[in-house]
């Protein structure tokens, strides 16, 4: 099981980014895939999850209505679409499955 997050960057408040989590070593719909983030000086926190099988999605209250999560089984990739970004979304974003963490990607939202 391997994961690699990418797609982070610097955006202004209200902007959008799409993060990708490229996976390998397992069928993408075999495990749930979670997105987490760690803001500066804070603990890592859950952001979103897409379940195994039918891909049921869940979101933290802080991102509901602004973030969506999807997956492309052919590309073994999970996407986190982040819209209407706020400065408090600034964090390192990670994807996780089966106890494995991918390398994070930095998202910075300027005010």
MOQUI-V48935 format. One line per field, one symbol per residue. ss: DSSP state (~ for helix, > for strand, _ for the rest). phi: phi as a letter, one per 30 degrees, with the letter a starting at -180 (. if undefined). psi: psi as a letter, one per 40 degrees, with the letter a starting at -180 (. if undefined). A space follows every 10 residues. Layout:
ss: ???
phi: ???
psi: ???
//
This chain:
ss: _>>>>>__>> >>____>>>> >>>>______ __>>>>>>__ ___>>>>>>> ______>>>_ ______>>>> >>____>>>> >>____~~~_ >>>>>>>__> >_>_>>>>>> _
phi: .bbbdajdlc bdejdbbbcb bdcajaddcd bdcccbbbde ibddbdcabb ddidiecbbd edbeiccbbb bcddchbccb dcchdbeddd accbcbahic cdddbdcbcc c
psi: hiihiieiah iiheaiihii hhiieihded iihihiihih eiiiiidiih iibefhiiii deehediiii ihddefhhih hhifiideeh ihhiiiifeh hihihhhhhi .
//
